[in-house]
Amino acid sequence: MTGGPDLTVVDAASAPAADAARVDADAVVDQLVDRAARASRVWGATSAAGRATALRLVADALDDSAGSLISIAMRETNLLEGRLKGELARTTFQLRFFADELEAGQLSQATIDHADVNWPMGAPRPDLRRHLVAVGPALVFAASNFPFAFSVAGGDTASALAAGCPVIVKAHSGHVELSVATAAVVTTALRAVGAPEGTFALVTGTENGRRALLHPALKAASFTGSIAGGRALFDLAASREEPIPFFGELGSVNPVFVTRAAADTRATEIAAGFLAAVAGSSGQLCTKPGVLVVPAGSPLLAELQEIQQLETHRLLNARIESGFERSLEWLHGNPKLTTLAHADGTPAGARGLSLYSTDANTFLEHAAELAEEHFGPAAVVVTYNDEVDQVRILREFAGQLTVSVFGEEADTAIESVRELVQLAQEKAGRVLWNQWSTGVSVTYAQQHGGPYPATTAPATTSVGAAAVFRFLRPVAYQGFPEALLPDGLKEANPLGIPRRVDGAVGVTR
């Protein structure tokens, strides 16, 4: 494989940017992964307090550079200043959030079972002590639509660094200048705190990302993007001589179901919320609701047809614009769909909001094509006559990040609604009641993942406290002397972390 000529490198051992026209790209990528492998033992053995300090220093440096970074992001992505400010705040919050988790001792999941000759399984129990350790160097493929929060210093990078994994980020082609600038900030901050050389690096170029993924020293990878791109990388990771975990977030339609009672009671409210969710960030969110299922004849339909030109902006880049143009042509020319409403774009090039409708029977007959994600401000409205149709419609969806249900209190006793909610948990990683899916809070109980093709690893999340466990693996020590045990598993618990001891949770002794 030949390295691409578009390689840019940012790491602690290079100038902030090195032009690959003067270097052998393959050799540079290999050196970066080798350097990350050497750093792995040191960074993985760095104390939780030390890693927490590093994450906070990176967060502070990003905040200090906010003005210049946001200016670059606005120029490269067409995203609005307010959205980018909020996203950068989320990014630095994530870093500090994982720092807090490290200091609280929540990431090791230390568990101790003392030897027990009377263990009731029929044989004595040996002394067993288990905790989680870093998997090793990780490769992060940055996303297009979140140039901060799911990019160079985003949640995947923050959780991998918190786990003790050196990180190589493959920058997204849609915001290379911002990626290089952000990587320079991260690299400088990590160098200042004494992180080992190789703890963090950035590369650009598709072929260079593929080469890093195939390097035998790489131990995990993550991706946020399209089904086609993510599946290709997932297959590549699985094809290696040593397959590695690949955590891909690939695509989601995030269907929304509205009961008859909710549609009759809150038509204006639900319609306004749906339109805002579809138009937000010009529909370029992985959690954008792409299908709305409502009762036939509902006042909701009239409300949706009264589209006002909601605030939108140009799509992220020319490739996404052309992809959305193809989606609109397909939607507009599809005989199975009726144009429900359409708002023209603005002179500045922003896309207007477009809605298309069909009935439940037509959707069920053609679900394979109608239940597709359209990346931009467009959605499909499906009307039903029987409440049971909602369950039939949801069955046709593949795995999703989210499923939302809008209902009234009385609906909780209706069997079809209860069946809908039960089916929703089988289809999605997050199920919402009377709330919209577009806000993904960084918190302890968050789940941002779901059955394929929403993600390639449905037991994981890419947002929230549990995101770090994608980059950790368990190790158990059996019968070891105290002197050879890791500090978190020693009897005296010198780290003072919460542990599960002989089945009791939260023991710190």
C-alpha positions in Angstrom: 0.0 0.0 0.0 1.3 3.5 -0.8 0.8 6.3 1.6 -1.2 9.2 0.3 0.6 12.4 -0.8 -1.7 14.4 1.5 -0.1 13.4 4.8 0.2 16.0 7.5 1.6 14.9 10.9 1.3 16.6 14.2 3.0 15.0 17.2 5.4 15.7 20.0 8.5 14.7 17.9 7.8 16.8 14.8 7.1 20.4 13.8 3.4 21.2 14.1 2.9 20.3 10.4 5.2 18.3 8.1 4.5 18.2 4.4 4.5 14.6 3.2 5.7 15.6 -0.3 9.1 15.5 1.3 8.8 12.3 3.3 7.9 8.7 2.8 4.3 8.7 4.1 4.2 4.9 4.9 7.3 5.2 6.9 6.0 8.2 8.8 2.7 6.5 9.7 4.6 3.3 10.8 6.9 5.5 13.0 3.9 7.1 14.6 2.3 3.8 15.5 5.6 2.4 16.7 6.1 5.5 18.9 2.6 5.1 20.3 3.3 1.5 21.1 6.4 2.5 23.1 4.5 5.2 24.9 1.7 2.7 25.8 3.4 1.1 28.7 4.4 4.4 30.2 1.1 6.2 29.6 -0.9 3.1 30.7 1.1 2.9 33.9 0.7 6.7 34.6 -1.3 7.2 37.7 -5.0 8.1 37.5 -4.2 11.5 39.0 -1.4 12.1 36.4 -3.7 11.3 33.5 -6.5 13.5 35.0 -4.0 16.4 35.3 -3.1 15.9 31.6 -6.8 15.9 30.5 -7.5 19.1 32.4 -4.5 20.8 31.0 -5.6 19.9 27.5 -9.1 21.2 28.2 -7.7 24.5 29.6 -5.4 24.9 26.5 -8.4 24.4 24.2 -10.5 27.0 26.1 -7.6 29.4 25.9 -7.4 28.9 22.1 -11.2 29.0 21.6 -11.2 32.3 19.6 -8.8 31.1 16.9 -10.1 27.6 16.7 -13.7 28.7 16.3 -12.7 31.1 13.6 -11.1 28.3 11.6 -14.0 26.0 12.2 -16.5 28.6 10.9 -14.5 29.0 7.8 -14.1 25.3 7.1 -17.4 23.8 8.1 -20.1 26.5 7.6 -21.3 25.8 11.1 -22.6 28.8 13.1 -20.6 30.5 15.8 -23.1 29.7 18.6 -23.2 26.1 17.7 -19.4 25.9 17.6 -19.0 27.7 20.9 -21.3 25.2 22.5 -19.6 22.3 20.9 -16.2 23.4 22.1 -17.6 23.8 25.6 -18.9 20.3 25.4 -15.5 19.1 24.3 -13.6 20.6 27.2 -16.3 19.4 29.6 -15.8 15.8 28.3 -12.1 16.0 29.1 -12.7 17.3 32.6 -15.5 14.8 33.0 -13.1 11.9 32.4 -10.5 13.5 34.6 -13.1 13.4 37.4 -13.9 9.8 36.7 -10.2 8.9 36.9 -9.7 10.6 40.2 -12.8 9.0 41.6 -11.3 5.5 40.8 -14.3 4.5 38.7 -12.4 3.3 35.7 -10.4 0.3 37.1 -13.5 -1.6 38.4 -11.2 -3.3 40.9 -12.7 -6.6 42.2 -11.3 -8.8 44.9 -12.4 -12.4 45.8 -10.5 -13.7 48.8 -9.7 -17.4 48.9 -12.6 -19.4 50.4 -12.3 -23.1 51.1 -16.0 -23.3 51.8 -17.1 -21.7 48.5 -20.4 -23.3 47.8 -19.8 -24.2 44.1 -18.3 -27.5 45.4 -14.6 -26.6 45.2 -12.4 -24.0 47.1 -12.3 -20.5 45.6 -8.8 -19.2 44.9 -7.7 -15.7 45.7 -8.7 -13.7 42.5 -8.2 -10.0 41.9 -9.5 -8.3 38.7 -9.2 -4.9 37.2 -9.2 -3.1 33.9 -6.1 -2.1 31.9 -5.6 -0.1 28.7 -5.8 -2.1 25.5 -2.9 -0.2 23.9 -2.5 2.3 21.1 -5.8 3.5 19.6 -6.7 5.0 16.3 -9.6 7.6 16.2 -11.3 8.4 12.9 -12.7 11.9 13.3 -16.2 12.8 12.3 -17.2 15.5 9.8 -20.2 17.0 11.5 -18.7 17.6 15.0 -15.3 19.3 14.3 -14.7 19.5 18.0 -16.7 17.1 20.1 -16.2 14.0 17.8 -12.9 15.1 16.2 -9.3 15.6 17.2 -9.9 16.2 20.9 -13.4 14.8 21.1 -15.0 12.1 23.2 -13.1 9.1 21.6 -9.8 10.8 22.1 -10.7 11.9 25.7 -11.9 8.4 26.7 -9.0 6.6 25.2 -6.4 8.9 26.9 -8.3 8.5 30.1 -8.1 4.7 29.8 -4.3 5.0 29.4 -4.2 4.5 25.6 -2.0 6.6 23.3 -4.1 8.0 20.5 -3.5 8.6 16.8 -6.2 10.7 15.2 -7.0 10.4 11.5 -8.3 13.9 10.7 -11.4 14.3 8.7 -10.9 15.8 5.2 -13.7 18.3 5.8 -11.7 20.4 8.4 -8.0 19.7 8.0 -6.9 23.1 9.0 -8.9 23.0 12.2 -7.6 19.5 12.9 -4.0 20.5 12.6 -4.5 23.6 14.8 -6.4 21.5 17.5 -3.7 18.8 17.4 -1.0 21.4 18.0 -2.8 22.6 21.1 -3.3 19.1 22.4 0.3 18.1 21.7 1.7 21.2 23.4 -0.4 20.6 26.5 0.6 17.0 26.8 4.2 17.8 26.3 4.0 20.4 29.1 2.6 17.9 31.5 5.3 15.4 30.7 3.3 12.8 28.8 5.6 10.3 27.0 6.5 11.0 23.4 4.0 9.1 21.3 1.0 9.7 23.6 -0.8 11.7 20.9 -0.4 12.3 17.1 -2.5 13.4 14.1 -2.4 12.1 10.5 -4.3 13.1 7.4 -5.2 11.2 4.3 -7.4 8.2 3.7 -4.7 5.8 2.8 -2.6 6.9 5.8 -5.5 6.1 8.1 -5.9 2.7 6.5 -2.2 2.0 7.0 -2.4 3.0 10.6 -5.4 0.7 11.1 -3.4 -2.3 9.7 -0.3 -1.7 11.7 0.3 -4.7 14.0 1.0 -2.6 17.1 -2.4 -0.9 16.9 -4.9 -2.4 19.4 -8.2 -0.6 18.9 -10.0 1.9 16.6 -13.1 4.1 16.6 -15.0 5.8 13.9 -18.0 8.1 13.4 -19.4 8.5 9.9 -21.2 6.7 7.1 -22.3 3.1 6.9 -20.2 2.5 3.8 -17.1 4.1 5.2 -17.4 2.6 8.7 -18.2 -0.9 7.4 -15.2 -0.8 5.1 -12.9 0.1 8.0 -14.6 -2.5 10.3 -14.0 -5.2 7.8 -10.4 -4.1 7.5 -9.9 -4.2 11.3 -11.4 -7.7 11.3 -9.2 -8.9 8.4 -6.0 -8.2 10.2 -3.8 -11.1 11.3 -4.7 -10.0 14.8 -8.3 -8.6 14.6 -8.8 -5.6 16.9 -11.9 -4.0 18.4 -13.5 -1.5 16.1 -16.1 0.9 17.6 -18.0 2.4 14.6 -21.0 4.7 14.8 -22.4 4.3 11.3 -25.9 5.6 10.8 -29.3 6.1 12.2 -32.8 7.3 11.2 -34.0 7.8 14.8 -37.8 7.2 14.2 -40.3 9.1 16.2 -43.8 7.6 17.0 -46.7 9.8 18.1 -49.8 8.2 19.7 -53.2 9.4 18.7 -53.8 11.0 22.1 -50.6 12.9 22.0 -51.3 14.1 18.4 -54.7 15.4 19.4 -53.5 17.1 22.6 -50.1 18.5 21.6 -50.1 18.8 17.8 -48.5 22.3 17.7 -45.9 21.5 20.3 -44.8 18.2 18.7 -44.8 19.7 15.2 -42.6 22.6 16.3 -40.2 20.3 18.1 -39.9 18.0 15.2 -39.2 20.8 12.7 -36.6 22.2 15.0 -34.9 18.8 15.5 -34.8 18.2 11.7 -33.5 21.7 10.9 -31.0 21.9 13.8 -27.4 22.0 12.4 -29.1 21.8 9.0 -30.1 18.2 9.7 -26.4 17.1 9.9 -26.7 15.2 13.2 -26.5 11.5 13.8 -29.5 11.8 16.1 -31.7 13.8 13.7 -35.2 12.3 13.6 -35.6 11.2 10.0 -39.0 9.5 10.2 -42.1 10.7 12.0 -45.0 8.3 12.5 -48.4 10.0 13.2 -52.1 9.2 13.1 -53.8 9.7 9.7 -56.0 12.8 9.7 -54.1 14.3 12.7 -53.9 18.0 13.2 -50.1 17.4 13.3 -50.1 17.1 9.5 -51.5 20.6 9.0 -49.1 22.0 11.5 -46.1 20.4 9.6 -47.3 21.9 6.4 -47.1 25.4 7.8 -43.3 25.4 7.6 -41.6 28.6 8.4 -38.0 29.1 7.2 -36.2 27.9 10.3 -32.6 29.0 10.8 -30.3 26.8 8.7 -26.9 27.2 7.2 -24.9 25.8 4.3 -24.0 22.1 4.6 -20.6 21.2 5.9 -18.8 20.8 2.6 -19.3 20.2 -1.2 -19.3 16.4 -0.9 -22.1 16.5 1.7 -24.0 19.1 -0.3 -23.9 16.9 -3.4 -25.0 13.9 -1.4 -27.9 15.7 0.0 -28.9 17.0 -3.4 -29.1 13.4 -4.6 -31.2 12.5 -1.6 -33.6 15.4 -2.4 -33.9 14.3 -6.0 -34.6 10.8 -4.9 -37.2 11.9 -2.3 -38.9 14.4 -4.6 -39.1 12.0 -7.5 -40.2 8.9 -5.6 -43.8 8.0 -6.6 -44.3 6.4 -3.1 -43.9 9.8 -1.5 -45.9 13.0 -1.5 -44.2 16.3 -0.9 -45.8 17.5 2.4 -43.9 20.8 2.6 -40.8 22.4 1.3 -39.0 25.6 2.1 -36.6 27.1 -0.3 -33.0 27.7 0.6 -31.6 31.2 1.4 -29.5 33.3 -1.0 -26.5 32.4 1.2 -26.8 28.8 0.1 -28.5 27.3 3.1 -30.8 24.4 2.5 -34.5 24.7 3.3 -36.4 22.1 5.2 -38.2 19.5 3.2 -40.8 16.9 4.3 -42.3 14.0 2.4 -45.2 11.8 3.4 -46.6 8.3 2.8 -49.0 5.9 4.5 -48.2 3.0 6.7 -49.0 0.3 4.1 -46.8 1.9 1.5 -44.0 2.3 4.0 -44.3 -1.3 5.1 -44.2 -2.5 1.5 -41.1 -0.4 0.7 -39.4 -0.1 4.1 -36.0 -1.1 2.8 -35.8 2.1 0.7 -38.0 4.4 2.8 -36.3 3.8 6.1 -33.0 5.3 4.9 -31.0 8.1 6.5 -30.9 11.4 4.6 -28.0 13.6 5.9 -29.5 17.1 5.8 -32.7 19.0 6.6 -35.2 16.4 5.2 -37.5 13.8 6.7 -40.4 11.4 5.9 -43.8 11.5 7.7 -45.7 8.2 7.8 -49.4 8.1 8.7 -51.2 5.2 10.3 -54.8 4.3 10.9 -54.4 1.6 13.6 -52.2 2.0 16.7 -50.8 -1.5 16.0 -49.3 -0.1 12.8 -46.7 1.7 14.8 -45.3 -1.6 16.1 -45.3 -3.1 12.5 -43.5 0.0 11.2 -40.8 -0.1 13.9 -40.2 -3.8 13.2 -39.0 -2.8 9.7 -36.1 -0.6 11.0 -32.6 -1.9 11.5 -30.6 -1.0 14.6 -30.9 2.6 15.7 -29.2 5.1 18.0 -32.6 6.2 19.3 -36.3 5.6 19.1 -38.7 8.3 20.5 -42.3 7.9 21.6 -44.6 10.8 22.2 -47.6 9.8 24.3 -50.0 10.8 27.1 -50.2 9.2 30.6 -53.3 7.2 29.6 -51.2 5.6 26.7 -49.0 3.8 29.2 -51.9 1.3 29.8 -52.4 0.6 26.1 -51.0 -2.7 25.1 -49.8 -1.6 21.6 -47.9 1.3 23.2 -46.3 -1.0 25.8 -45.3 -3.3 22.9 -43.9 -0.4 21.0 -41.7 0.6 23.9 -40.5 -3.0 24.4 -39.6 -3.3 20.7 -37.9 0.1 20.9 -35.4 -1.2 23.4 -34.6 -4.1 21.1 -34.0 -1.7 18.2 -32.1 1.2 19.8 -29.5 2.1 22.4 -31.6 5.0 23.8 -35.3 5.2 24.0 -37.0 8.6 24.7 -40.5 9.4 26.0 -41.8 12.9 25.0 -38.3 14.1 24.3 -36.3 14.7 21.1 -33.2 12.7 20.3 -30.9 15.5 19.2 -29.4 16.3 22.6 -26.8 13.8 23.7 -25.8 14.8 27.3 -22.4 13.8 28.5 -23.3 12.1 31.8 -23.0 8.9 33.7 -26.0 7.0 32.4 -25.8 8.1 28.7 -25.9 5.5 26.0 -24.9 6.6 22.5 -24.8 3.4 20.5 -27.1 0.7 19.3 -27.6 -2.5 17.2 -26.0 -2.6 13.8 -25.9 -0.5 11.6 -26.2 2.2 14.2 -22.9 0.9 15.6 -20.6 -2.1 15.1 -20.4 -2.7 18.8 -23.9 -2.4 20.5 -22.6 -3.2 24.0 -20.6 0.1 24.0 -21.3 3.8 24.0 -19.3 6.7 22.5 -20.7 9.3 24.9 -20.8 9.3 28.7 -18.8 7.7 31.5 -19.0 4.2 30.0 -17.3 5.4 26.7 -13.9 4.8 28.4 -14.5 1.0 28.7 -14.2 0.6 24.9 -10.4 1.1 25.4 -10.0 -1.1 28.5 -9.7 -4.9 29.0 -9.9 -7.0 32.1 -7.0 -8.8 33.7 -7.3 -11.1 36.7 -4.5 -12.1 39.1 -4.8 -15.4 40.9 -2.9 -16.3 44.0 -0.4 -13.5 43.7 1.8 -12.1 46.6 1.0 -8.6 47.7 4.3 -7.2 46.5 3.6 -8.1 42.8 0.0 -6.9 42.7 -1.0 -3.6 41.1 -1.7 -0.9 43.8 -5.5 -1.0 43.1 -5.6 -4.7 43.9 -3.4 -4.7 47.0 -5.1 -5.6 50.3 -4.3 -2.2 51.9 -5.8 -0.3 48.9 -3.1 2.4 48.8 -5.1 4.2 46.0 -8.2 4.4 48.2 -10.4 3.6 45.3 -13.9 1.9 45.6 -13.7 -1.8 45.0 -16.0 -4.9 45.1 -14.6 -7.1 47.8 -16.1 -10.6 48.4 -19.2 -9.4 46.6 -19.7 -6.2 48.6 -19.8 -3.1 46.4 -18.0 0.1 47.1 -15.5 -1.2 49.7 -12.5 1.1 50.0 -10.4 -0.8 52.5 
